[in-house]
Amino acid sequence: MEVVLARAAERKFPGVRLVQAAFHNRSLSLYARIGFDAREPLSAMQGAAIKNTPPGYSVRPAQQSDMSDCNRLCRQVHGHDRSGELADAVSQGTAVVAERHGHIAAYATVIGFFGHAVGESNADLQALIGSADTFIGPGILVPTRNASLFRWCLEQGLRVVQPMTLMTLGLYNEPAGAYLPSILY
């Protein structure tokens, strides 16, 4: 971790994020001791794909031409964009967008543990989650405090397999919208 933090300082990153397994008391203590703040309880959730796109939504693969709308949406929710990760996901064919009333209301780099998602509302994220053919990796990370989204996932048959904690050091913008975090970037 010291090497990671030294590299972040060298590159002048304003903040560092990590997702910590909440049951692991020693890692929680270590990260807190070196300055990380616990920001959000997360629930790693798994289950069979829901495969049900809600009425009024169209979910499709993201294209290069969607980048500016997706970056705008991420800035709206997080205060910054994740254009590098998004560009990689678009070129790899894993990124998806949910359109509502003809505009992009949500996007995900991957519906799974290794991808992030942002939406204007929980319903927009539900369209992405509901239309996924599978959840990549160990499941999806759902902010547990987002009770409505968390409960919806449970109602769809997903189950909590691991409690986790989003932690940050340095700059952190409290999200202003619906999101699913990632363990990457």
Backbone as a chain_set.jsonl record, in Angstrom:
{"seq": "MEVVLARAAERKFPGVRLVQAAFHNRSLSLYARIGFDAREPLSAMQGAAIKNTPPGYSVRPAQQSDMSDCNRLCRQVHGHDRSGELADAVSQGTAVVAERHGHIAAYATVIGFFGHAVGESNADLQALIGSADTFIGPGILVPTRNASLFRWCLEQGLRVVQPMTLMTLGLYNEPAGAYLPSILY", "coords": {"N": [[0.826, -1.187, 0.0], [2.0, 1.198, 0.693], [3.655, 1.688, -1.514], [1.75, 2.049, -3.52], [0.486, 4.377, -2.571], [2.663, 6.131, -2.653], [3.112, 6.226, -5.405], [0.693, 7.38, -6.226], [0.972, 9.897, -5.031], [3.241, 10.819, -6.379], [2.213, 11.051, -8.962], [0.451, 13.021, -8.48], [-2.243, 12.54, -7.813], [-5.447, 13.471, -6.691], [-6.859, 11.962, -4.854], [-7.326, 8.694, -3.375], [-8.92, 5.566, -3.732], [-10.378, 2.633, -2.304], [-11.732, -0.682, -2.015], [-12.694, -2.51, 0.66], [-12.774, -5.633, 2.342], [-15.257, -6.007, 4.586], [-15.42, -7.737, 6.777], [-12.825, -8.22, 7.451], [-10.993, -7.386, 9.889], [-8.336, -6.589, 10.477], [-7.358, -5.466, 8.052], [-9.144, -3.344, 7.745], [-8.455, -1.837, 10.017], [-5.757, -1.294, 9.425], [-5.936, 0.279, 7.027], [-7.454, 2.455, 7.983], [-5.7, 3.421, 9.918], [-3.591, 4.392, 8.355], [-4.746, 6.563, 7.224], [-7.053, 6.385, 5.586], [-10.525, 6.981, 5.082], [-13.603, 5.554, 6.028], [-16.219, 5.399, 3.819], [-18.57, 4.355, 2.64], [-20.8, 1.739, 3.249], [-20.868, -1.328, 1.546], [-22.549, -3.871, -0.33], [-21.66, -6.882, -1.6], [-23.238, -8.561, -4.1], [-24.801, -11.452, -5.424], [-26.303, -13.657, -7.85], [-28.748, -15.176, -10.024], [-28.968, -13.917, -13.345], [-31.258, -11.305, -14.002], [-32.576, -10.548, -16.342], [-34.586, -8.822, -17.46], [-35.688, -6.128, -18.881], [-36.95, -3.045, -17.88], [-40.121, -1.518, -18.817], [-40.082, 1.238, -21.104], [-37.395, 1.634, -21.279], [-34.361, 1.297, -23.108], [-31.694, -0.778, -23.471], [-28.404, -0.996, -24.485], [-25.274, -1.84, -26.162], [-22.588, 0.365, -25.38], [-21.296, 3.051, -27.357], [-18.576, 4.718, -29.041], [-19.489, 7.249, -29.672], [-21.166, 7.804, -27.568], [-19.672, 8.645, -25.466], [-19.343, 11.359, -24.513], [-21.864, 11.977, -23.395], [-22.014, 9.996, -21.409], [-19.773, 10.665, -19.834], [-20.592, 13.191, -18.954], [-22.763, 12.449, -17.356], [-21.438, 10.96, -15.373], [-19.864, 12.986, -14.224], [-21.92, 14.524, -13.18], [-22.908, 12.831, -11.154], [-20.614, 12.037, -9.636], [-18.83, 14.187, -9.638], [-16.616, 14.163, -11.184], [-15.223, 12.688, -14.174], [-14.81, 9.367, -15.525], [-13.305, 8.815, -17.787], [-11.149, 7.421, -18.956], [-11.362, 4.727, -18.065], [-13.929, 4.241, -19.03], [-13.558, 4.566, -21.822], [-11.848, 2.401, -22.312], [-13.614, 0.289, -21.694], [-15.619, 0.663, -23.632], [-14.144, 0.173, -25.981], [-13.507, -2.489, -25.514], [-15.95, -3.638, -25.622], [-17.62, -4.045, -23.426], [-19.063, -2.079, -22.139], [-22.248, -0.613, -21.431], [-25.273, 1.2, -22.132], [-28.208, 2.732, -20.777], [-31.084, 3.902, -22.158], [-33.573, 6.335, -21.796], [-36.504, 7.864, -22.736], [-35.214, 8.735, -25.043], [-32.679, 9.661, -24.299], [-29.435, 9.153, -22.767], [-29.612, 7.682, -19.72], [-28.273, 6.178, -17.908], [-25.178, 4.415, -17.452], [-22.844, 1.693, -17.695], [-19.62, 0.36, -17.148], [-19.078, -2.296, -16.957], [-21.374, -4.772, -15.998], [-20.907, -5.758, -13.116], [-18.483, -6.853, -10.661], [-16.067, -5.681, -11.395], [-16.594, -3.383, -12.752], [-17.919, -0.045, -13.008], [-20.981, 1.827, -12.469], [-23.266, 4.431, -13.285], [-26.19, 6.395, -12.75], [-29.055, 8.458, -13.447], [-31.089, 7.951, -11.722], [-32.322, 5.479, -9.342], [-34.054, 3.758, -10.733], [-32.981, 3.888, -13.278], [-30.507, 2.595, -12.941], [-31.544, 0.12, -12.233], [-32.587, -0.675, -14.676], [-30.228, -1.189, -16.099], [-29.063, -3.252, -14.5], [-31.15, -5.108, -14.498], [-31.293, -5.846, -17.195], [-28.994, -7.204, -17.742], [-27.145, -9.993, -18.988], [-25.553, -11.552, -17.449], [-23.727, -11.394, -14.35], [-20.639, -10.109, -14.086], [-17.744, -11.564, -12.753], [-17.404, -11.746, -9.159], [-20.021, -10.808, -8.65], [-22.166, -7.949, -8.096], [-21.496, -4.679, -6.767], [-23.29, -3.054, -4.41], [-24.294, -0.013, -3.013], [-25.066, -0.137, 0.294], [-26.49, 1.675, 1.866], [-28.192, 2.797, 0.043], [-31.098, 2.157, 0.263], [-33.44, 1.617, -1.22], [-32.553, 0.676, -3.773], [-30.974, -1.462, -2.904], [-32.905, -3.09, -1.61], [-34.538, -3.635, -3.821], [-32.79, -5.202, -5.373], [-32.586, -7.454, -3.693], [-35.264, -8.283, -3.806], [-35.322, -9.155, -6.402], [-34.065, -11.522, -6.289], [-31.342, -11.534, -5.841], [-28.562, -12.064, -3.646], [-26.82, -11.192, -0.643], [-23.401, -11.656, -0.473], [-21.067, -10.832, 0.597], [-20.07, -8.393, 2.917], [-18.731, -5.159, 2.359], [-16.473, -2.323, 2.348], [-16.292, 0.932, 1.137], [-13.506, 2.933, 0.93], [-11.599, 5.948, 1.312], [-8.815, 8.111, 0.627], [-7.8, 11.351, 0.85], [-9.131, 13.562, -1.649], [-12.631, 13.368, -1.914], [-15.761, 13.147, -3.314], [-19.006, 13.254, -2.27], [-21.327, 11.101, -3.702], [-23.874, 12.244, -5.944], [-26.259, 11.003, -6.826], [-27.465, 7.963, -8.335], [-25.464, 5.029, -8.149], [-23.105, 2.37, -8.84], [-20.289, 1.148, -7.384], [-16.874, 0.233, -8.226], [-14.253, -2.194, -7.937], [-12.032, -1.564, -9.305], [-9.795, 0.981, -10.616]], "CA": [[0.0, 0.0, 0.0], [2.891, 2.36, 0.706], [4.098, 1.907, -2.894], [0.592, 2.609, -4.227], [0.307, 5.761, -2.131], [3.799, 6.912, -3.173], [2.863, 6.449, -6.831], [-0.404, 8.347, -6.325], [1.543, 11.213, -4.705], [4.14, 11.172, -7.49], [1.375, 11.444, -10.097], [-0.389, 14.116, -8.01], [-3.662, 12.185, -7.755], [-6.054, 14.16, -5.547], [-7.429, 11.02, -3.895], [-7.175, 7.258, -3.623], [-10.069, 4.801, -3.258], [-10.241, 1.183, -2.255], [-12.863, -1.417, -1.465], [-12.132, -3.372, 1.689], [-13.685, -6.665, 2.858], [-15.651, -5.475, 5.892], [-15.188, -8.696, 7.857], [-11.389, -8.335, 7.703], [-10.725, -6.336, 10.871], [-6.955, -6.086, 10.403], [-7.196, -4.559, 6.914], [-9.886, -2.125, 8.076], [-7.625, -1.087, 10.96], [-4.568, -0.819, 8.709], [-6.278, 1.387, 6.133], [-7.849, 3.602, 8.807], [-4.502, 3.938, 10.586], [-2.751, 5.158, 7.419], [-5.442, 7.78, 6.811], [-8.257, 6.186, 4.794], [-11.811, 7.174, 5.75], [-14.7, 4.702, 5.581], [-17.21, 6.276, 3.193], [-19.836, 3.746, 2.239], [-20.917, 0.287, 3.342], [-21.269, -1.935, 0.283], [-22.936, -5.278, -0.296], [-21.385, -7.664, -2.804], [-24.449, -9.345, -4.316], [-24.76, -12.432, -6.504], [-27.544, -14.347, -8.156], [-29.032, -15.382, -11.438], [-29.299, -12.703, -14.095], [-32.691, -10.991, -13.946], [-32.97, -10.591, -17.761], [-35.889, -8.179, -17.619], [-35.557, -4.686, -19.056], [-38.229, -2.402, -17.561], [-40.751, -0.739, -19.899], [-39.629, 2.615, -21.257], [-35.931, 1.653, -21.375], [-33.624, 0.551, -24.115], [-30.317, -0.999, -23.017], [-27.605, -1.413, -25.637], [-23.828, -1.606, -25.999], [-22.142, 1.764, -25.527], [-20.48, 3.342, -28.534], [-17.669, 5.854, -28.892], [-20.287, 8.48, -29.756], [-21.868, 7.995, -26.297], [-18.708, 9.003, -24.431], [-19.56, 12.671, -23.89], [-23.056, 11.885, -22.541], [-21.663, 9.178, -20.242], [-18.874, 11.465, -18.993], [-21.432, 14.22, -18.322], [-23.528, 11.777, -16.312], [-20.518, 10.625, -14.282], [-19.541, 14.252, -13.544], [-23.13, 14.908, -12.439], [-23.039, 11.971, -9.981], [-19.392, 11.947, -8.83], [-18.024, 15.407, -9.653], [-15.504, 13.932, -12.112], [-15.56, 11.58, -15.066], [-13.903, 8.214, -15.536], [-13.248, 8.646, -19.236], [-10.177, 6.394, -19.337], [-11.979, 3.419, -17.835], [-15.063, 4.136, -19.947], [-13.029, 4.343, -23.176], [-11.385, 1.004, -22.358], [-14.785, -0.592, -21.699], [-16.269, 0.793, -24.936], [-13.323, -0.528, -26.974], [-13.561, -3.926, -25.225], [-17.312, -4.096, -25.86], [-18.319, -4.405, -22.188], [-19.866, -0.948, -21.654], [-23.641, -0.548, -21.873], [-26.032, 2.391, -21.747], [-29.669, 2.624, -20.683], [-31.737, 5.099, -22.671], [-34.948, 6.593, -21.376], [-37.015, 9.044, -23.447], [-34.278, 9.167, -26.079], [-31.367, 10.122, -23.837], [-28.719, 8.219, -21.909], [-29.947, 7.916, -18.314], [-27.329, 5.401, -17.096], [-24.209, 3.596, -18.178], [-21.967, 0.838, -16.892], [-18.461, -0.149, -17.878], [-19.36, -3.738, -16.89], [-22.313, -5.067, -14.926], [-20.189, -6.714, -12.285], [-17.537, -6.457, -9.626], [-14.919, -4.953, -11.943], [-17.049, -2.233, -13.511], [-18.757, 0.909, -12.276], [-22.186, 2.282, -13.157], [-23.915, 5.629, -12.755], [-27.489, 6.651, -13.341], [-29.775, 9.615, -12.931], [-31.972, 7.475, -10.655], [-32.271, 4.04, -9.086], [-34.746, 3.067, -11.825], [-32.053, 3.8, -14.406], [-29.587, 1.499, -12.62], [-32.308, -1.125, -12.285], [-32.665, -1.058, -16.088], [-28.945, -1.814, -16.449], [-28.918, -4.51, -13.764], [-32.201, -6.017, -14.95], [-31.099, -6.303, -18.572], [-27.721, -7.921, -17.873], [-27.193, -11.435, -19.224], [-24.8, -12.169, -16.364], [-22.964, -10.463, -13.526], [-19.243, -10.474, -14.307], [-16.945, -11.674, -11.536], [-18.106, -12.199, -7.955], [-21.324, -10.179, -8.464], [-22.184, -6.49, -8.205], [-21.338, -3.945, -5.517], [-24.433, -2.157, -4.224], [-24.216, 0.78, -1.785], [-26.083, -0.653, 1.207], [-27.332, 2.787, 2.331], [-29.222, 3.057, -0.962], [-32.041, 1.128, 0.7], [-34.384, 1.283, -2.286], [-31.861, -0.17, -4.755], [-30.573, -2.675, -2.196], [-34.107, -3.901, -1.431], [-34.949, -4.095, -5.155], [-31.905, -6.314, -5.733], [-33.023, -8.604, -2.9], [-36.552, -8.73, -4.344], [-35.066, -9.803, -7.691], [-33.426, -12.807, -6.029], [-29.915, -11.435, -5.544], [-28.287, -12.248, -2.226], [-25.569, -10.619, -0.158], [-22.388, -12.685, -0.243], [-19.951, -10.28, 1.367], [-20.094, -6.961, 3.216], [-17.488, -4.487, 1.997], [-16.444, -0.912, 2.715], [-15.589, 1.867, 0.26], [-12.654, 3.81, 1.738], [-10.868, 6.921, 0.505], [-7.775, 8.955, 1.202], [-7.739, 12.566, 0.036], [-10.363, 14.107, -2.216], [-13.792, 12.495, -2.095], [-17.029, 13.84, -3.539], [-20.172, 12.425, -1.958], [-22.108, 10.958, -4.93], [-25.145, 12.958, -6.018], [-27.091, 10.232, -7.736], [-27.386, 6.515, -8.197], [-24.208, 4.491, -8.673], [-22.52, 1.12, -8.399], [-18.843, 1.314, -7.433], [-16.04, -0.822, -8.785], [-13.002, -2.38, -7.212], [-10.959, -1.087, -10.171], [-9.567, 2.41, -10.8]], "C": [[0.87, 1.25, 0.0], [3.373, 2.698, -0.695], [2.968, 2.543, -3.711], [0.405, 4.077, -3.856], [1.44, 6.654, -2.609], [3.59, 7.211, -4.655], [1.736, 7.459, -7.038], [0.097, 9.758, -6.03], [2.434, 11.705, -5.831], [3.357, 11.685, -8.694], [0.393, 12.555, -9.74], [-1.885, 13.811, -8.11], [-4.27, 12.863, -6.538], [-6.636, 13.225, -4.491], [-7.2, 9.585, -4.331], [-8.385, 6.564, -3.018], [-9.703, 3.334, -3.186], [-11.523, 0.593, -1.714], [-12.284, -2.512, -0.589], [-13.186, -4.384, 2.134], [-14.01, -6.336, 4.31], [-15.398, -6.44, 7.044], [-13.722, -8.765, 8.269], [-10.938, -7.175, 8.597], [-9.319, -5.759, 10.76], [-6.772, -5.138, 9.226], [-7.953, -3.26, 7.146], [-9.055, -1.242, 8.996], [-6.391, -0.504, 10.276], [-4.894, 0.399, 7.851], [-6.69, 2.627, 6.917], [-6.622, 4.238, 9.453], [-3.629, 4.761, 9.632], [-3.505, 6.323, 6.772], [-6.682, 7.604, 5.968], [-9.494, 6.385, 5.666], [-12.825, 6.197, 5.168], [-15.811, 5.607, 5.056], [-18.571, 5.633, 2.976], [-19.81, 2.251, 2.512], [-21.465, -0.246, 2.013], [-21.703, -3.37, 0.539], [-22.57, -5.898, -1.636], [-22.556, -8.623, -2.956], [-24.284, -10.245, -5.535], [-26.151, -13.0, -6.716], [-27.676, -14.539, -9.644], [-29.361, -14.043, -12.09], [-30.816, -12.531, -14.132], [-33.296, -11.059, -15.347], [-34.365, -10.023, -18.001], [-35.675, -6.671, -17.686], [-36.904, -4.034, -18.792], [-38.807, -1.651, -18.767], [-40.222, 0.701, -19.907], [-38.117, 2.749, -21.386], [-35.458, 0.842, -22.567], [-32.198, 0.44, -23.596], [-29.546, -1.595, -24.181], [-26.125, -1.233, -25.346], [-23.497, -0.125, -26.199], [-21.241, 1.883, -26.749], [-19.591, 4.55, -28.239], [-18.446, 7.171, -28.886], [-21.082, 8.767, -28.479], [-20.967, 8.566, -25.207], [-19.024, 10.338, -23.755], [-20.788, 12.651, -22.98], [-22.763, 11.089, -21.276], [-20.753, 9.957, -19.295], [-19.628, 12.576, -18.278], [-22.199, 13.621, -17.153], [-22.64, 11.433, -15.114], [-20.123, 11.887, -13.507], [-20.71, 14.726, -12.692], [-23.233, 14.118, -11.134], [-21.827, 12.074, -9.059], [-18.547, 13.224, -8.78], [-16.784, 15.292, -10.529], [-15.933, 12.837, -13.074], [-14.508, 10.48, -14.935], [-13.694, 7.813, -16.988], [-12.254, 7.579, -19.68], [-10.754, 4.998, -19.204], [-13.142, 3.202, -18.799], [-14.579, 3.858, -21.37], [-12.527, 2.913, -23.339], [-12.572, 0.054, -22.48], [-15.524, -0.53, -23.037], [-15.468, 0.007, -25.977], [-13.325, -2.039, -26.761], [-14.962, -4.508, -25.409], [-18.074, -4.494, -24.609], [-19.239, -3.3, -21.68], [-21.273, -0.994, -22.252], [-24.251, 0.774, -21.424], [-27.509, 2.035, -21.659], [-30.235, 3.953, -21.156], [-33.176, 5.14, -22.191], [-35.376, 7.885, -22.05], [-35.962, 9.615, -24.405], [-32.949, 9.709, -25.597], [-30.74, 9.092, -22.89], [-28.971, 8.598, -20.454], [-29.014, 7.159, -17.375], [-26.336, 4.719, -18.012], [-23.444, 2.752, -17.173], [-20.785, 0.424, -17.758], [-18.532, -1.667, -17.974], [-20.424, -3.887, -15.806], [-21.66, -6.177, -14.106], [-19.182, -6.037, -11.378], [-16.444, -5.517, -10.134], [-15.319, -3.737, -12.762], [-17.909, -1.318, -12.661], [-19.963, 1.276, -13.131], [-22.676, 3.552, -12.494], [-25.243, 5.816, -13.479], [-28.114, 7.892, -12.738], [-30.66, 9.21, -11.753], [-31.744, 5.987, -10.428], [-32.943, 3.262, -10.211], [-33.833, 2.901, -13.035], [-31.017, 2.7, -14.178], [-30.302, 0.156, -12.673], [-32.461, -1.603, -13.722], [-31.371, -1.748, -16.525], [-28.803, -3.187, -15.801], [-29.914, -5.541, -14.299], [-31.978, -6.576, -16.336], [-29.818, -7.115, -18.762], [-27.951, -9.415, -18.106], [-26.5, -12.212, -18.108], [-24.151, -11.059, -15.548], [-21.517, -10.94, -13.557], [-18.491, -10.5, -12.976], [-17.798, -12.134, -10.368], [-19.465, -11.53, -7.701], [-21.252, -8.688, -8.706], [-22.019, -5.896, -6.811], [-22.459, -2.913, -5.417], [-24.214, -1.356, -2.942], [-25.381, 0.403, -0.853], [-27.008, 0.453, 1.712], [-28.376, 3.193, 1.31], [-30.284, 1.973, -0.778], [-32.989, 0.692, -0.406], [-33.747, 0.351, -3.31], [-31.472, -1.507, -4.128], [-31.769, -3.625, -2.048], [-34.596, -4.46, -2.769], [-34.092, -5.282, -5.588], [-32.292, -7.581, -4.975], [-34.333, -9.171, -3.445], [-36.397, -9.456, -5.677], [-34.335, -11.13, -7.525], [-31.931, -12.749, -5.796], [-29.726, -11.582, -4.037], [-26.942, -11.625, -1.88], [-24.597, -11.761, 0.106], [-21.203, -12.156, 0.551], [-20.182, -8.799, 1.649], [-18.729, -6.364, 2.901], [-17.594, -3.021, 2.408], [-15.68, -0.129, 1.662], [-14.818, 2.825, 1.158], [-11.895, 4.745, 0.816], [-9.809, 7.625, 1.338], [-7.666, 10.173, 0.304], [-9.109, 12.964, -0.469], [-11.437, 13.034, -2.368], [-15.014, 13.374, -2.261], [-18.151, 12.873, -3.206], [-21.02, 12.316, -3.223], [-23.463, 11.647, -4.835], [-26.05, 12.278, -7.03], [-26.893, 8.756, -7.473], [-26.09, 6.011, -8.819], [-23.932, 3.099, -8.132], [-21.015, 1.317, -8.484], [-18.151, 0.092, -8.029], [-14.835, -1.023, -7.894], [-11.81, -1.911, -8.048], [-10.934, 0.441, -10.225], [-9.824, 3.122, -9.501]], "O": [[0.517, 2.251, -0.623], [3.492, 3.874, -1.036], [3.202, 3.461, -4.496], [0.191, 4.92, -4.727], [1.208, 7.818, -2.937], [3.86, 8.323, -5.11], [1.817, 8.302, -7.932], [-0.304, 10.71, -6.698], [2.387, 12.88, -6.197], [3.776, 12.629, -9.364], [-0.4, 12.985, -10.577], [-2.69, 14.681, -8.441], [-3.677, 12.839, -5.459], [-6.88, 13.643, -3.359], [-6.918, 9.303, -5.496], [-8.831, 6.92, -1.927], [-8.832, 2.856, -3.913], [-12.303, 1.269, -1.044], [-11.486, -3.334, -1.04], [-14.357, -4.036, 2.287], [-13.13, -6.382, 5.169], [-15.183, -6.004, 8.175], [-13.405, -9.312, 9.326], [-10.551, -6.115, 8.105], [-9.134, -4.554, 10.935], [-6.107, -4.111, 9.364], [-7.466, -2.188, 6.788], [-8.962, -0.033, 8.781], [-6.025, 0.646, 10.521], [-4.219, 1.425, 7.934], [-6.312, 3.74, 6.55], [-6.522, 5.463, 9.523], [-2.995, 5.726, 10.058], [-2.977, 6.991, 5.883], [-7.33, 8.601, 5.648], [-9.509, 6.006, 6.837], [-12.9, 6.03, 3.951], [-16.289, 6.484, 5.775], [-19.603, 6.29, 3.113], [-18.898, 1.558, 2.059], [-22.4, 0.313, 1.44], [-21.275, -4.0, 1.506], [-23.093, -5.502, -2.678], [-22.84, -9.409, -2.052], [-23.703, -9.848, -6.545], [-27.046, -12.848, -5.885], [-26.821, -14.118, -10.423], [-29.952, -13.158, -11.471], [-31.558, -13.502, -14.276], [-34.403, -11.569, -15.521], [-35.208, -10.645, -18.647], [-35.501, -6.017, -16.657], [-37.902, -4.414, -19.403], [-38.059, -1.201, -19.636], [-39.955, 1.291, -18.86], [-37.607, 3.852, -21.582], [-36.069, -0.149, -22.967], [-31.561, 1.455, -23.31], [-29.977, -2.575, -24.789], [-25.758, -0.549, -24.39], [-24.055, 0.54, -27.071], [-20.528, 0.951, -27.119], [-19.839, 5.303, -27.297], [-18.086, 8.102, -28.165], [-21.616, 9.865, -28.324], [-21.451, 8.933, -24.136], [-18.972, 10.426, -22.528], [-20.76, 13.246, -21.902], [-23.211, 11.46, -20.191], [-20.945, 9.913, -18.08], [-19.337, 12.875, -17.12], [-22.275, 14.221, -16.081], [-23.054, 11.6, -13.967], [-20.053, 11.864, -12.278], [-20.511, 15.267, -11.604], [-23.609, 14.682, -10.107], [-21.98, 12.187, -7.842], [-17.639, 13.325, -7.956], [-15.989, 16.228, -10.605], [-16.908, 12.131, -12.814], [-13.463, 10.662, -14.312], [-13.872, 6.657, -17.372], [-12.488, 6.9, -20.679], [-10.648, 4.182, -20.12], [-13.318, 2.103, -19.325], [-15.138, 2.999, -22.052], [-12.749, 2.285, -24.374], [-12.54, -0.882, -23.28], [-16.003, -1.553, -23.527], [-16.044, -0.741, -26.767], [-13.163, -2.795, -27.719], [-15.144, -5.725, -25.359], [-19.073, -5.208, -24.701], [-20.117, -3.569, -20.86], [-21.464, -1.361, -23.411], [-23.796, 1.386, -20.457], [-27.996, 1.156, -22.37], [-29.9, 5.006, -20.614], [-33.889, 4.136, -22.181], [-34.683, 8.897, -21.945], [-35.841, 10.831, -24.553], [-32.154, 10.178, -26.411], [-31.438, 8.27, -22.296], [-28.6, 9.683, -20.007], [-28.961, 7.456, -16.181], [-26.611, 4.476, -19.187], [-23.4, 3.048, -15.979], [-20.935, 0.17, -18.953], [-18.094, -2.253, -18.965], [-20.37, -3.188, -14.794], [-21.841, -7.365, -14.372], [-19.059, -4.813, -11.346], [-15.957, -4.662, -9.393], [-14.469, -3.12, -13.404], [-18.55, -1.761, -11.708], [-19.973, 1.069, -14.344], [-22.523, 3.731, -11.285], [-25.4, 5.453, -14.645], [-27.742, 8.322, -11.646], [-30.949, 10.031, -10.882], [-31.067, 5.32, -11.211], [-32.447, 2.206, -10.606], [-33.903, 1.891, -13.735], [-30.683, 1.958, -15.101], [-29.724, -0.838, -13.112], [-32.466, -2.808, -13.971], [-31.403, -2.759, -17.227], [-28.465, -4.165, -16.467], [-29.562, -6.699, -14.523], [-32.434, -7.681, -16.631], [-29.589, -7.657, -19.844], [-28.834, -10.022, -17.501], [-26.816, -13.374, -17.854], [-24.04, -9.922, -16.006], [-21.209, -12.044, -13.108], [-18.593, -9.57, -12.176], [-18.796, -12.83, -10.556], [-20.01, -11.684, -6.608], [-20.381, -8.211, -9.434], [-22.357, -6.525, -5.808], [-22.556, -2.008, -6.246], [-23.972, -1.944, -1.888], [-26.546, 0.61, -1.195], [-28.187, 0.201, 1.961], [-29.349, 3.861, 1.657], [-30.362, 1.013, -1.545], [-33.306, -0.492, -0.514], [-34.345, -0.66, -3.677], [-31.623, -2.558, -4.75], [-31.657, -4.818, -2.327], [-35.016, -5.614, -2.848], [-34.616, -6.264, -6.113], [-32.322, -8.665, -5.557], [-34.499, -10.388, -3.538], [-37.239, -10.276, -6.042], [-34.02, -11.792, -8.515], [-31.3, -13.782, -5.575], [-30.621, -11.263, -3.254], [-26.044, -11.544, -2.718], [-24.92, -12.714, 0.814], [-20.427, -12.931, 1.112], [-20.46, -8.03, 0.729], [-17.697, -6.988, 3.147], [-18.668, -2.542, 2.77], [-14.549, -0.479, 1.326], [-15.398, 3.457, 2.041], [-11.582, 4.391, -0.321], [-9.898, 7.72, 2.562], [-7.458, 10.028, -0.9], [-10.121, 12.736, 0.194], [-11.183, 11.944, -2.879], [-15.272, 14.25, -1.435], [-18.239, 11.794, -3.792], [-21.405, 13.345, -3.777], [-24.112, 11.635, -3.79], [-26.541, 12.905, -7.968], [-26.237, 8.358, -6.511], [-25.663, 6.491, -9.869], [-24.463, 2.704, -7.095], [-20.504, 1.627, -9.56], [-18.775, -0.935, -8.295], [-14.439, -0.11, -7.169], [-10.689, -1.865, -7.543], [-11.925, 1.103, -9.918], [-9.69, 4.344, -9.431]]}, "num_chains": 1, "name": "protein.A"}
